[in-house]
Every structure is written in structure tokens, then in C-alpha cells.
Amino acid sequence: MNEDLKVNLSWLPQDPLDAASTENVSAAVSSLIPLLDSEPELIVNPWDIVLCTSGTVISCENAIVVLIIFHNPSLRAPMFLLIGSLALADLLAGIGLIINFIFAYLLQSEAAKLVSVGLIVASFCASVCSLLAITVDRYLSLYYALTYNSERTVTFTYIMLVLLWGVSICVGLLPIMGWNCLKDESTCSVIRPLTKNNAAALSVSFLLMFALMLQLYIQICKIVMRHAHQIALQHHFLATSHYVTTRKGVSTLAIILGTFAACWMPFTLYSLIADYTYPSIYTYATLLPATYNSVINPVIYAFRNQEFQKALWLICCGCIPSSLSQRARSPSDV
């Protein structure tokens, strides 16, 4: 474009008296050309980059869990079905975070925003519901230890999976079906385009599920302590061994529940008290730890599991370490 303008100026005869003025005009026009050719600079929020990175880690980590459970026929017990549901939900949540980043900066449209937010909401809802289902499964496996692997238990597991995914999909479709704040900004929550009422309903539901999980884990602790005491009496263990085993079981449950609360509670409480007028940095600062829960879930529920470790070793190395195959299951492995 610079050359065209210079050529156009050279169409006129060059007057020695006007040479200086012509050069000044050329210089002025040349200085304006970068301004005309330049496009608006795309500014990327660093918080969005961190969320996208977190989504990538979540996707890769949980994809491994999903693939191992899917390709290993021995991992079809109710517990592994629920762990697979949790991994699938977290995998979709990670993909949703990546898609949301792409839509926000490359495909800027309200429809794309609704789809990405709906996917994230549905995935995280399914993730939390899967955690609750795993807690229920662990409680039933201890309370009904003799009949846990019956056909009725498997049927109940499938019913839980259908219900939790059905509810999660319906919740994710609400923004797409019109329950959003695109037409009225004053009703927006801390996450646009979710309405304040939508965010409040999700937060209250989370608190209720957390209270139920807390109650179930308290009952699990009581059962673990009772089982550990019975095992100690049968094998004539010392009281210190019984204490150590029980303490490990309670510590494991405390880590599971404490991690879940630490990741999700800040964003849940913030969603209840805040709205769209609050600084976005508070939303990012509370939402990011919630995504970390999907990073930690495979470590707690899959990679620590003995059967899953065996399947992982078989896929990666074609063998099972003797230390892993001879490891006994203790009451702390809950």
C-alpha cells in the first residue's frame, strides 16, 4: 500500500521548488499507513490462560482413567463404574474449559458462550454428583458387606448413574433453553450468562450434597472403626496396631472430604453472596480451586486403587510388581 501511494504522488511532475513539501506529504501519509493497516490487538486475560491450562491437565489425566476402565473388562464392579463416571465428568469439564477459552477469544458469539457454559455446568454437576454416588457406594459396600456384589447392587448403581447424568444434563441445558441473563444484565451472577437464581440454586444444592456426604462419611468412619476393632480381636493384634489402622482410615476419609470442601466451598459461598457487579478477579480466584478438584479426583479415587494400579501396570509394562500383587487390603483403603 505504501508503494501505491508513492507511485500516485510520482504521477505529478516533480517541481524542484516543491520537492521538500512533496517529501513531507509522503512522510505524513506513510506514517498514517500503519494506523490504517493495524488490527485491534487481542488482549488475553492471564486468568483465562490458567483456566485453559487447568482444563488441559484435567482432560489428559481423566482421559487415562476413562480409557483404562473402558478397555479393561475386569474393572466392571459398581465402584469402578462410578469412578469411570467421575472421570468422564471431569474429562468433559476439562474439555469445556478449553472450549470456553476458544469461544471467548476466537469465536465470540452469545450462542457459543451458552454452549460452553452449559457444558461446564453440566460436567461439574455430574462430577459432584458422581462423588456423592461414590460416597453412597462406599457406605453400602461396608454396611452390606456380604451382599454388596449382588445383581441388585449393580442395578442400583446403573440407576444412580442414569439419574445423576440425567439431572446434570438438564441443569446444563437450562442456560441454552432460556434461563440466562443475556436479555437482562441486572440478573447475572458471577458467571455470565448464568442468572443469580440459577447460581444460587446450584450453590444450595452443593451445600446439601456436601452435608449428605459428611453424614455418610461419619457413618463410614464408625463402620471402619468397628471393623478394625473386630479384626484386631480376631487376630490378637495389639491395641497400638488397631489404633494405627483406625487412624489411617479416618485420616484417609478426612483427606477426601477436606479436599472436596477446600476446592468447592469458596466458589459456592461466593456465588451465593456475589453478583455481576463484583470484580471478576474474585470469581477467577474462587473458581480456579474448584477446577483443581477435577485434577485431584483421579489421584484419590483411581490411581490409589489397588485394582486400578494393577490394570495400569499391565497396560504400561505388561506385568504387575510383586509388591503390588501381594499387598493386603486394610480398613484404611476405603
C-alpha angles and dihedrals in degrees: 000000000000091000093051092054092048091049091050090053091050091056088083120074111263111245113200089217092054097041093101094049091047091053090050091052091048091050092049093049091046091053091054095050097076088053091052095045098043120100125215109279114246109231114201119204110235089219090059090052090053091049091049090049090049089050090052093052091046092051095049095044097047093041087065091054093047093048094048093050092044095050097041113078092193091066096072100108117121091256093057092044089057092045088051090051090052092048092048091050092049090046090055090046090055091048089048091055090051093047091048090055092049093047093046095056107021107027105033108186136125093235092054090048091053092050095048095045091046090053092049093048093047092047097049090044090053090047094054092043090050089053089053090048091051089051091051090048092051091049093050092046089058099037094046097031096153098049100030097111095050124124090253090061092051091050091049089052092053090048090053091050093050092048097046094047092044092053092044093051091049091050091049092050094054096085091046093049093055108279094121140104100241092114096041116036092187090070095054122121127213088283114055128244093024114098122236090247091051093051091046092051091050092048094050090047090052092051091051092050091047090052090051092048090049092052092047093049090051088055090046090053090053092050092047092051091049093048092047090051092050092049090049091053094047094050095035092239120175119258090248092058090050090049093049093048093048092046091053091052094049091045091052092052091046091053092049095049095037093052091049092050095044092052101044107025098074094054093041094054092041091053089055097053104030135067139185093291092068118096111273092229089074090055092051092045092054098036095053095063088050089059090051088065088068088053093051097043096077090051094051101038106026116020093045092053114103096218091048090050090054092051091048092051091049092052096044102035106010092237142071120235113244091232090059096044092051096045113120122221114244132193088258090066095084 
